[in-house]
């Protein structure tokens, strides 16, 4: 059975933000601050995992490698940019990078 890889990284991002928000909501009683925090975290995660989303959307042959690099090193600017270049780079079928 093939996993729906297109949505896997999005699901991981949503799960991580949900766990974070539950922890914060249990400590604070400020609903407006909670909602603003949710929106900011969701926007950050969409930008952070953009290379992974694009790789799975384009059915990139190295999508899982791009996801791993993005997940582990994406918080640094240079690896994030390299992941974006990796996703959109024109490649031949025999290219292993």
Protein Blocks (a to p, Z undefined) as FASTA:
>chain_A
ZZdfklmmmmmmmmmmmmmmmmmmmmpccfklmmmmmmmmmmmmmmmmmmmmmmmmnopa
klmmmmmmmmmmmmpmklmmmmmmmmmpccdfklmZZ
